[in-house]
């Protein structure tokens, strides 16, 4: 019978008669196939003339857990000339893990025996690797009798580099090992204490209570690394008794320690009934009042996460948070602002508006503030206007965030007969520029916007003047506002952008949406050195230490006379394109209709943005009515134009699963862009009829194009032809297509897995296993017997591994 037995038999033949490369990959294949019945043949390979084959044979015997190989592995470890073979033999003994094997490891874990100087070859001491592997194996197998050996090793100067492995092995071994670790905590160096505490996290659960008190003492240690290890290990223990001591570390001067303590307390709280409610933002902020800025950052971060479980905060907490809204550390300011607005406290809304309008803040901080502001926003002109006013800026990140907020807000209820956020978003998609003057607004109100019957241009958002006293106050903090505003007034004032106009209406706020780059093209052209230094100022705090490297390159460039002036262009994306992208966040029927209407534009960037939004809508909201109308226009877009547009069109058609798109997708298989071809194959795989699986093998392989053939038959024929595509990605997509339909194209697939360095050998092997393992085995073995090239045999071995075992084979090896 043609099956696994035949494969093993064939591989053993290659193990005997093949060259060194054949033997190497045969040994690996036998291990991946879990061929325990070939252990004796693999043992013989430990004496192979080729050192690589010996190494692979040792690893294979360990993977197969071959007990009979222990004596031979011991001999190879002791006597072989090559360090790689000895190391592989040690790994194998550790994997086998029997008492006999562990006894050998225990001997290897000890200091270098006399007469083993020959292990030091070519300037590298192989015995160090052997000893390390032996110690790790002893720990993993929890060898109790190893404790005396391990404790003795710690005293040896030659084993100091192995200290982490020795300590971990002691923690895993048994109670005596744990007791020894606890005994050295008081008298060791800070490095050893830290390593011992980390190692104790690996001890058995029944020993947690024994370790608790000694580790708790270390959370007040003078060394931050020791405190960090103690907090992390206590969190791993998840003992309630550690809850209170860890809380004192929340205000630690070291940020990492503070975060580790908080995370450990959360881990403990999760194991207790309603335990997370004990870690309220109020409790964390109370600790933060006595902490430094770094500790505050950790506390604020966790307080925001804990607000989902217990969100109570007092007026004093809010007042404390306002101290940070002008802080020089932007991340700390952001965390404080989020907590300040945590319970939809509209009394603080004016503070938030000032923050999101502050151009002095970096883009990514403003983006996060805008997105958080959106959580509590309403679909009315008062709360929308501050967001819309941001669309006058040049920063793409800020405007993208603002438009996403507007789109998400359109899904919220609205009070009047029209949807303000929807109206704003749709106007931006349709009109690249909107009038800013009142007279123009009157003219606009008479012009109908053809989106659908329900949305017309006369639905202009009424005139609204933003005043801070119109913001609704929360009763619980009403009296606090005057104090807070006084405190803010004493700090550096946050100024609104100078070019931000007075917002008199929502549509007026978006009047300058064109960013004026058409009026002043030179505005995009700047000094590149100046731009680089500007980026340095905006980067995250943790990257500041690398500023010197950039500055050095800038200075070097000037010395060498490099001319970089006025050649850096900031690609400013207009609001029409960004609004089109934002449509994805408002997936309704009218949005789909708007996209279809707007796709008639010759603007490539706008078309890409519209299709990107449409793709996301189709991906997540297939139940929206009107999606079938997309098929025609996307099919049309496949026939020409920008490759990215064609790619998105093919992707959308595949997700819609509408069979009318099949002819267009078939033509797209000849597209000059490989990504379009790949996506078209994926799409055809979604659209193919289930009946196509029953077409005969002859029809799959050979078909006269002059004869009538079904749409599905043609799709299959064209995709099969893609197996000869020059691009790897296209061939891979075709293999997956054939696999999903279980097309019995065995010989062609086997050949595909052997070309271009076998890049598809694994993919083909998986496909063959799904389609027909027996027939595939027959073809592969036939190819092996007739092959005269080792490279082809290597990839055939690889396909066999995927057919009969779980392979970790890498074609790069």
N, C-alpha and C positions, 0 to 999 in steps of 0.2 A: 504493500500500500504506500502511495506517495504521500508522506506526511513527515512528522517530526523525526521519526526513526530514520527515514531516508536522508534527511538533512544532516543528522548527527553522523551517520555513517559516511556521508560524502565529506563532511568537514574533517573527520578523522583521517580520511585518505589524503587530504591536503596537509594535515598535520605531519604526515609521514613523508610525502613526496614533494611538498612545496618548498619554495625558496624561503629565506629567512623572513621576508615580508609576509608571505602567505602564512607561515607558521604563526607569526605575531598576531595577525588579524583573525586567524582561526581560533587561537587561544582566547582572544577577547570575545569572539562570537560564542564560543562554548560557555563562557562564564555568563554572558548576557542571556543565553538560552537556559540558564540554570541546569546545565547538563551534568548533574552529579554522577551519572553513570560513566563519565569519562575521566573520573578523578585519577585513575591509575595512569592514563596516557598523559595527563597534565603533570603528574608527579615526575614522570620521565623527562618532561620538558624542562624541569629545573636544572638538568644537566646539559641543556642545549648548547651548541657551539656559539650561538648568538646571544649576547648579554641581554638585549632587549626582549628576546623571547623568554629568557629566564625570569626577568623582572615581571613580565606580564603573566607568566605561569604562576608565580608566587601570589600575585594579587588575585588571580582567578581562584586558586585553591582557598584563599581566605574568604572570597565572596561565596564560594560553594560550601564553606564551613566543613572542609574535609578533615576529619579527625585522623585518618590514616596518614595524612601528609605531615603530621607534627614532627616526627623524627627527621624527615628529609628537610623540612623547613628550618629546623634547629641547626642541622648540618650546614645548610646554605647560609644561614645567618652567621655562623662561626667561621666558615672556611672560604666562602666565595671571595674572589679578588675585588669584585665591584661593589662599591658602597650602595648603589641603587638596588642591587639584588638583596643585600642584607637588610636594608630599610624595608623593602617590599615584604620580605619574609617576616620581619617583626610585625608589620601591619597585619599580615595574614594570621599570625598567632593570636594577635589581639582580637581579630574578628571571629576566630574559632572559639576562643573563650572557655575551653574545657579546663579542668583542674591541671592536667598535664601542661597545657599551653600556658596557663597563668603562672605555674611554677617557673617556667622558662622566663617569662616576663619579669617575675620577681627577681630572678638572678640578674637579668639585664638592667633592672632599675638601680641596682647597687653601683657603687663607684667602680670605675674601670678596673677590671681584674688585671693582675700582673700578666705581662706577656702579650698585651693587646695593643702595643704601640703601632703595629702595622695598620690599625684602623685609620690612622691619620695619613691620608693620601692626598697628594696634590694641594697641600695647604688647607684642606678642610677636614675637620674631625667628624667622621661619619658616626662615631659612637655617641656623640651628643644627640643626633637625630634618633638613633636607636633607643637610647635611654629615655628620651622625651616620650616617644611612642609607647614604650613599656609602662611608664608612669601613668600616662593618660589611660591606657588599657586597664591597669590595676584599679584606677579610680572608677572607671565605667562599670567594671564588674564587681565593685565593692568588696575587694579582697581584704578581710579583717586582719589576716596575719601579716599584711604588708606594713602595718602601722609602725613597728620598731624600725624597719628598714627606711621608711620615709622620714621619720623623725631624725634618724642618724644622718640622712642626706642633707637635711637643712643645716647641719653644722659644717658641712664640707664646703670649702671655698670654690671648688670646681663645679658645684651644683647651684650656685647662686642664680644663674640665668634660668634655672628650672624651678625657681621658687613658686611661681603662680601655679604650675602644674602639680607640684608636690602638695601644696596647701589644699588645692581642690580635691586631690586624691584622698587626703586625710579626712576632709569633711564628708566625703562620700563613703569612706570605709566602714566605720562603725562608731559606737559611743566613745571608745578610747581615742579615736582620731579627733572627734569633736572636743573632748575634754582637753586634749593636748593643745588644740587651737585656742581655746579659751584661756589656757594657762599662759600663753605667750603674749596675749594682748597688752598686758600691763608693762612688759619689759622689753618689747621689741622696738625697732625703728618705725617711724611713721609709715614708710613704704610697706614693711612687712605687716603692720597692723591693718593697713588698708586692704592688702591682698588677702589676709586671713579673714577679715570681715566679709569681703566679697565671696570668698570660698564657702563660708558658712551658709550662704544662701542656697548652696547645693546639698546641704545635709538632709537627712530623712526628716519627715514631718514630725515624727515622735520626739525629735531632739530640739524642736523650735523653742519650747518653753524653757529648756535648760539654758539656751543661748540668750534669752530675752534681756535679762538684767545687765549682763556684761556689755551687750551691744548698745543698750539704752544709755549707759554711762558715756559712750563714745560720741553721742550726738552733740555734746558740748566740748569735744576735743578741740585743741587749738589749731590743728591742721584741717583745712577745708576739705581735702581729699578724703580724710578719714571720716569726717562728718557726712560727706556725700555717700560713701560706701555704707555707713551705718544706717542712714535713712533709706537707702535702696533695699538693703537686706531686711530691715524691719517691715517694709512694705511687702516684700516677698513672703514673709511669715504670716501676714494678715492676722495678727493677734490683737484683740481688743485692748489689751493692757498697754500696747504701744501707742494708742490713739492720742492720749493727752501729752506724753513726752514729745511726740512728733510735732504737735501743734506749736510748741515753743520754738521750733525751727522755721516756722513760716516767715519770721522776720530776720532770718539769717543774713549776714552781710554779703554772703556769696549767693548769687542768683541761682546757680545750679543746685546748691544745697536746699534753698528755699523751695524751688520747684519740685525737687525729689521728695522733700518732706510732705508737701501738699499732695502730690500724686500717690504717695504711700498711704496717707490718711484716707484718700478717696478709695484706694484699693481695699483698705480695711473696712471702710464704711459700706462698701458694696456687699460685704459678707454679712452685714447686720440688718435686721428688719428696720426699715426707714432710716438707716444709718446716714444716708446722704443728706437728709434734712438737717442733720446736726452741723453741716458745713455750709452755713448760710452766708450770703454776701456780707451781711452785717457783722458776722463773727470774723470774717477775713479782713474786712475794712477796719475793724477795731484793732486788729494786730498791725495793719498797715500804717496806722497813725504813729506808731513808734518805730517804724522801719525806714531804711534808706530807700533811695529811688530804685535800685536794682531789685530789692526785695518787694517793693510795691508793685513792680512790673509783674512779678510772678504771682503775687496775691490778686491783683486785678484780673489777670488772665484766668485764673481758676475761679474767681468770684463770678465772672461772666458765665462760665460753664455750669457752675453750681446754682445759678439763678433759676434753672429749670426745675430744681427740686425744692428750693426754699428761697423765695425772692424778697423776703422782708428787708427793708432798709429804712433807716430813720432819717429825720431832717438833718441831723448832725452828719450822717453819712453823705448825704447829697452836698452839704456845704463843704465837707472835706474834699469831695471829688472835684468841685469847681476850682480848687487850687491848682489843678493840673492841666486845665484846658489851654493855658498859654505856656506850658512847660517846654523847655528846649529839647527834651527827648520826645520825638514825635510819636514813637510807639507807646510810651507811657501816656501821652496826651490822648491818643486814640483809645486805649483801653479805658481810661477814665471817662471819656466822652460816651462810650458805649454803655458803661454802667450808669452814667448820669441819666441817660435816656432809656433806661432798661424797662421801666413800667409805663411807657408811653406818657411820660411827664411833659405835657405840652407847655408847662411853665418854662421849661428850659429850651423850647424850640428855637427861640431867637438866638440862643447861644450856639446851637447846632448850625443854624443858617450862617452865622458869621464864620464858623469853622470851615464849612464846605466851600465858602466863597473866598477863603484866604489863600491867595496865590503864593504866599511865602512857604506854604506847606508843600511837601513833595507829592508827586502825582499819586503814588500808590497809597499814601495815607488819606488823601482826599477821596480817592476811589472807595476805600473802605468806609469812610465817614458817610459818603453819599449812599452807599448800599445799606448801611445800617439805618440811616435816616428813613430810607424807603420802607423799613419794616413797620413804621408807625405812621406812615403817610396816609392821607385821605385823598379821595378822587374829587378834589375841588380846587378852585383857582388859587386859594390862599396858600395851601401847602405845595401846590405844583409850581407856582411862580418862582420860588428860589431855585428850584431845580432847573427850570427852563432858562433862567438867566445865565446859567453856566454855559449854555450853548453858544454864547458870544466869545468864549475863550478859544485859544488856539490848541490847547492841550488835548490830544486825541483821547488819552486815557480818561480824563475828567468828563469829556463830552460823551464818550461811550458809556460810562457809568450812569450819567444823567439820563441818557436816552433809554437805557435798560430799565431804569426806575420808572420812567414815564410809561413804557410799554407794560410793565408789571402792574402799575397803578390802574391802567385801563381796565383791568379785570375786576377792580373793586366796585362796589355800589356807588352810585352818584345820585345827587338829590334832584337835579333838574331833568328836563326832558332829553338832554343829550349828554354824551360822555366826554367830559373835558379832556382827559388824558388821551382818549382815542382820537378826538378831533385834532389835538396837537400833533400826535404822532403821524397821522395820515397826511396832514398838511405838509409836514416836513418831507415825507416821501414824495409827494406830488410836486412840490414847489421847492426848487433849490434855494430861491430867495423869496422872502416875504416882505411886504411893505412895512415900514416902521411908522409912517405918519398917519394921523387919524383920517385924512382925506383918502389915502390909499386904502385904508381899512374899509371905508364906506364903499369904495369901488369893488373891493374884494367881496363884500357881502352880496353883491348882485350876480356874481359869477358862480355857476354851479360846478361843484367838483364831482366828477363821475366816479364815485367809488361804489356806491350802491344807492338804492332808493331812500335809505334812511339817513345818509350822511351828506349834508350840503354845506356850502361855504357860509351860508348865513348863520350857521350854528357857531357863531364866534363867542368865545368866552367873554362874559361881561367885564367891564372895566373894574379893576380891583387895585387899590392902593395897599401895599403891605405895611402895616403898622404893628409894632410889638405889643401894643396894648389890646389888640384884638385877639391875642392868643389866649385861649381858655386856660384858667388856672386850676391846678389840682388843690382841693380843699386842704389836704394834709400838709402842704408845703406853701400855702399862700403867704403866710407871714415871713417865710424864709427868703422870698425873692428879693426884697429890698436889701437885706443883708448881703446876699450873694452878689447883687449888682454893685454894691459898694466895694466888695472885695475884688471883683473883676476890674472895677474902675481904678483901683490902686495898682494894678498890674499893667504890663505893656498892652496897649490897646490893639485889638485885632481889627485891622482896617479892611473894608471891602475893596475889591479891585476898582481901580480908577475908571476903567472903561466899562464897568457894569452900569447900564442905564437904569434910570428910575422905572420900575416896573408898573406900568399903568394898565396892562392887560396881558393875558397869557400869550396871545398872538404877537403883541408888540415885543414881548420878551424874546421871541424867537425871530425877530425881524432881521437880525444881523447874522443869519445862519451861514452865509456864504464865506465867512471868515476873511473876506476881502482879499484873498490871495490873487484873484483875477485882476483887481485894481492895482495891487502893488506886488508884482511877482518877485521883486527883490527881497521882500520880507522873508522869503524862505531861504535866502542865501546868507550864510553867516561865516564867521571865522571859525575854522574847525577846532583850533586850539582852545578858543573861548568856549565852544560847545562841549569839548571834553571836560574842561574844568567845571562847567555847569553841571554835567552829569555826575562828576565826583561829589559835588555838594548835595546832590539829591539821593545818593546811594544809601543803602541801609547802614546803620552804625557799625555793624560787625565787619564791614568791608573797608572801614577807614584806614586800617593798618596797612592796606596795600596801596594807598594813594601815592606813596613815594615811588613805587615802581612805575606808575603811569607818568608821574612828573619827570622821572629820569628819562623816560622815552621821549617825552615832549622836548626836554632840553637837548637830548642827543640829536633829535630831528632838526632842531634849529641850528646846531653846530654844523651838521652835515649839509645844511642848505636846502633841506627838503621844503618844497613849496606845497603847503596844505591850505593856503588861504583861500577862502571863498569857494570851496569845492564841496562843502558839506551841506546837504539839502535835507531839511526836515520835511518829510512827506506829510503834509497836513491833509487829513481826510475831511471832505465836506460833510455837513450834517445830513445831507440827503442820503449819502451812502451809509453813514452810521445809523440813521433812523431805519433804513431798510434792513440792516442787520438786526436791529432791535425788534423788528416785527416778530421774530421767533418767540419773544416773550409774551406775545399777545395772540395766541393761536385760536382764532375764531374764523367763521366763514367769511366775514367781510375782509379780514386780513388776506385770506387766500385770493379773494377777488381783486383786491388792490394789487397784490403781487403780480397776478396774471395780466392786469391792465398795464402795470408799469414795466413789465418785461419787454414791451414794444420799443423801449428806448434804445438808441444806438450806443449809449454809454456802457462800456464794458465793465468798469468798476461797479457801477450801480447794478448791472445785471448779476454780477457775481455775488454782491451783497444780498440781492433779492433771492437768488437761488439758495444761498447759504441759509437764509432764514426759512425758506420753504422746505429745505431738506430737514431742518430741525423740527419743523412743525409736523412733517410727514412721519418722521422718526418717532415722535412722542405722542402724536394726536391723530391717529389714523381714522378716528371716528368723526372727524369734522366733515360736514357736508360740502360738496363741491370739489373734492379732491380729484375726482375723475376728470374734471376739466383740465387738469394739469397735463394729462398724458399727451395731448396733441402738441402743446407748445414745447414741452420737454423733448418730445421726439423730433420736433423741428430743429431745436437747438443742437441736437446731436450731429446734424449734417454739415456744420461749418462753424467757423469763428474761433473764439478763444478756447484753448484746451481745458482750462479750469471750468469754464462754463459747460463744456461737453462732459467733463467728468461728473460734475454735480447733477447734470441732467440724467446721466446714466444711473447714478446712485439713487436719485429720486424715483426713477422708473422701476428700479428693482424693488424698492420698498413698497411701492403702490401695488405691485403684483398684478398689473393690468395687461392682459395678453395682447391688446392692440399695439403695445410698444415693441413687440418682438421684431417686426421688420426693421425698424430703425436701429435696434440694438444689434441685429445681425450685420447691418452695414457698418456699424461702429467697430466691429471686430477688425476692420481694415484701416482703422484710424492711425495716423502717424504717431500719436502719443501713446506710450505703453500704459500709462495710468488709465486712460480712457478705455483701452482694450481690456485691461484687467477688470475694471468696474463693469464693463459690458458683459463679460463672462459671468461675473457674480450675479448680475441682474438677470441674465438668461437662466441661470440656475434657479432663481426664484420663480421665474415665469413658466418654466417648462412643465408640460402636462405630466401628471403621474402615469398616464398611459404610455408615455415615451419609454418607461422602464421595460415594457414588454416587447419592444421592437427587437427583432432578431440580431444576433451578433454580426451577421453578414451585412445587414443594413447599417449597422453602426460603422463598420470599417469601410465598406465599398458601396458607393451609390452613384448611379449614373445621373449627372446633373440635368441631362436632357429629359429624363423621365419625371413624371409628376412625383413630388414628395411633399409630405406634410410640413407645416411650419416647424413642428418640433424636430422632425427628421433633419431638416435643413440646419436648425440651430445646433444639433448634435454634430453634424458633419463639419460645420464651420469651426466649432470649438475644438474638435479633434484635430483639425488642421493647425490649431494654435500650439499643439505639442511641438511643432517645428519652429515656433517663433524664436527669433534671436534673443529675446529678453527673458531672463530667468523668471521674473514675476508673472509674466503672461503664461509661461508654461506651468508654473505652480498653480495658478488659478484654473487652468484647464484640467490638471490632474485632480484637483478637488472637485470640480464639476463632474468628471467621469466617476470619481469615487461615490459621490452623493447619488448618482443615478445607477450605480453598480453596473456600468457598461463593461462587458467582458473583453476589454482591449488589452489583454495581458502582455503580449509580446512587445507591443508598442510602449507600454508603460515601463517595462523592464529596461528597454533601450533608453528611454527618457531618463531613467535614474542613473545611467552610466555616463552621460555626456557632461561637458563643462565641469570636470572635476568632481562629479558626483554630488553637486549641490542639492539635487532633488532625490537622492537615494532614500533618505528617511521618509520624505513625503510620499514617494512612490511605494515604499514598503508598507506604510499605513494603508494606502489605497488598495493595494493588492490583498491585504488581510481582510478588508471589507468586501472586496469583490469576489475573490475565489482563491483561498489559500492553497488548495491542492493543485490547481492548474498553474498557479504562480510558482509554486515549488518546482514543479516539473520543468517549467521554462527556465527558471534560474539555474537549476542544476545542469540543465542541458547547455546553457551558456557557459557555465563554469568549466565543463568538460571540454568545450571547444575553444575556450579563450586562450590566446597566446600572450595577452598583455596583463601584467600584474595589476595595473591601475583599474582595469575593468573588473577584475576578480575582487578587488578591495570593495568596490561599491556593490557588487553582487552579494558579498558576505554581509554587508550592511543591510541590504534589503531582507536577507534571511533573518537577521536579528529582529527586525520590526515585524516580520511575519510570525515568529514563534516566541518572542520574548520582549521584555521592556528594555529598550536600549538607551544608553546614554552616549551613544557613539557621536563623535564630532568629526566632520569631514576635514577639520583643520588639523587633526592629529595625524 
